[in-house]
Amino acid sequence: MEPTIELLQTAIFTKNFLIKDDYEKSKILIGLKEKIGDIFDGQLVSIPIPNDAPPEFPRFTMNSQNKIYSCDVSLVRTNILFDVAVDMEKDQNNLMEKQKKVSLKLFNLFKEENIIINRIGFVAKAYYKEKNGVDFLKSKFINEKRLNNPKELLIRYNQKSDLPSLNVEMNNLVTFSNKINDKEIINIQTDINTVAEIMPDINFCIEDKGLAVLDFSIEKTKEFINNFPII
């Protein structure tokens, strides 16, 4: 089965990221434009909310003019999205390398500002073409005597693993599904992320820890996507 990747996303979780006043907000806005404006070359928007708004509310949104990349920045989480469906690139390794390059720009920006990164997630959305996706999923993962004649099917699986170089536990989450309205398509989403329990004590900005997590996540993502239905 040949996968088609539709979207890649990196989630960067941060702490000690503070915006006390409009001056600091403007300063950060200028820094974003200077450091990552070559990729996010569309309109960079500062969202007009109070500085003491809940930290999960986005403070900035960014896009590329070609609509391939988008990013929203809150005080606790930054999401970097790569719309692969818009990009002309088809080579899987090149796609992953592009997302890694953009993600590292944000990593380095946070590092320069002494902002702690305490969790990282890497998400991929892809699909496979199969004549009858429900029957295929059932034959591969469900006992034949169970769940007879399903109209649609969704399976979610989380595989634990360790990143030996950092002694960090990882969640390796994969979800695959088929719905009756697109029965010839099997959707798969992978989400490789560091566990939440270590967030109080970790900083992925130091000693290239963030790079190690990204490299592991990319390899695990390719493993899931390319070996499906063997997981």
N, C-alpha and C positions, 0 to 999 in steps of 0.2 A: 504494500500500500504506500502510495506516494503522498506525503503531507503537503498541504499548501498553507503557509504561515500567513496570517492576516494582520496580527498585531503583536508588538512587543512592548512591555512596560517594565520600568524600574521604579520601585518604591523606596525612597530614602527617608528613614525616620530620624528625627533630630530632637535634641534637647538643648537647653541653654541658648536657644535662638529667641532673642527678645527684640521687640521694636517699641521703644519707650515713647517716641514722639514722631511728628511728621518729618523732622530733620533726618532722623535715623532711617525712616522709610525711604526718603529721597536718596539718601546715601546708598542704601542697598539696591535701589532701582538702578542707579548709575553703575554700580559694581556689576550687576547682572548684565547690563547692556555691554559693558566693556569686555567682560570675560567670556560670555557665551552668545553675544550678539551675532557672531558669524554663522551660527546654526539657527538660533531663534531670531531670525532677521525680520519677522513680521512685527506687528504692534505689540509692545510690552505694556501691559495694563496694570496699574496699581488700583486694587479694588477699594472703593471708598467705604471702608468700615472703620469703626473706632479702634484705636490702637489697643484698647483693653478688651476687644472682642474675644470670644473663646479661641484658644490656640489652633483648633482644627479648622477654623474658617480660612480659606485661601486669602493670602495677602496680594499675590501677584499671579498673573497668567501670561504665558508666552506662547508664540506660535512661529512656525517658519512660513515664509511667503508661499512656498509650494504646498503647504498643508500636510506635509509629511510628519513633522514633529509638533508636539504640543507639550506644555508643562504647566502645572499649577503648584504654587509654593505656599504652604502654610507654615506655622511655627513648629509643627510637630511632624509634618510629612510633606515630601515633595514627590510628585508623580511625573515621570517622563514617559510619554507615549510616542511610539513610532508606528504610524499607520502604514504597514507594509503594503496594503492593497493599493495605496497611491504611488508607492515607489516602483520604479521599473526594475529594480534589482530582484533577481530570482535565486541567486546562490545563497544557500542557507548560512554558510560560514561568513560570508560578507555581510549579511543582514545582522547576524549576532555581533560582528565586530563593529558595525556602525552604531548599534545601540550601546555597546560597551564604551566606545569612544565618547559619545554624548554624555553617558552616565558619569564617566570619570571627570568630565569638565565640571559637573555639579559637585562631585566629591571634592575636587581640588579647591573649588570656590569656598565650600564650607570649611575645609581645612585651613585655608588662609584667614578666615574670619574666626577661627578657634571655636567653631560650632561642632558639637559632638554628634556623630552619627552612631546611633545605638541599635539600629536594626535595618536590614536590607532584604528586599524581596525582588524577585525577577519572574515576570509573568509572560507566558506566550499563549496566544490563541491561534489554533490551526484547525484544518478540517481534512477529511478523507472522503473520497467518493466510493460508495459501496451500493450495490443494487438495492439491497434492503438492509438499512443500517440497524434497525431494531432486531431483526433475525440474526444478524452478524454478532451484535453485542451479546445477545442471549446465548448463542451457541458457544461463545468464547468464555463467558464469565458466569453464567447462571446454570444451575442444575436443570436438566431438561424437564423434570417433573414439577418444577416450581415456576411461578409467574407466567402461566400459560397465556398466550395470545396478547402480549403487551401492546398497547397503542403507542407508547413512547417509553423510553428507558434512560435513566441517568445513574451513573455509577461514580462515586467519589472515594478516592483512596489516598491515604497519607502514609508515606513510607519514611521512617526515621533513618537518618544517617548522621555520621560525624564528619566534620572537616578536620582531619588529623593535624594539619599544620597550625591550626589555631585552637584546637581542642574546643570546637564550637559545635553544638548540636544543630542540625538542620531539619526543617520540615520539607518533604518532597511530596507536594500535593498534586494529584492529577484527577481531573474530572472529565468524563467523556459521556456524550449523550446523543440521542437521536429523537427527533420529534416527527409526528405524523405528517406535518405540513412540508417537510423537506426530507422525505424518507430515504433519499439516496445520499444524504450527507451525514457523516459522523463528526461531531464537533469535539474537540479536545482542548482543554485548558490546563496548563501546568503552572504551578506557583511554588517556586523554590525560595525558601525564606529562612532566616535565622530565627530561632525560637524566642518568644517574648520574654521568657524567664530571665534571660541574661541582660536585658536592657539596662538595668540600674548600674551594671558593673563593666560595661564594654564600651570601647570607642574604636570604631572601625576606620577612623581617620589616621590612626598611627600605624607605622610599620607595614604599610601596604595591605592591611587587613581587609579593607574594602575591595581591593583588587582581587585578593584571593577568593573572597566570597563570590564576586562576579564571575570569575573564571570557573569556579565550581558550579555555579548556577547555570551557566551557559552549557557546560558539558552535560549536566544532568538533564537539562531541557532537551538537548539534542538526543540524548539517550532515550528518553520517554517518547518523543515524537517519532523518531526513526525506527524504533523497535516495536511500536504498537502493532498488534495487541499484546505483545510480550512486555510485561512491566514488572 
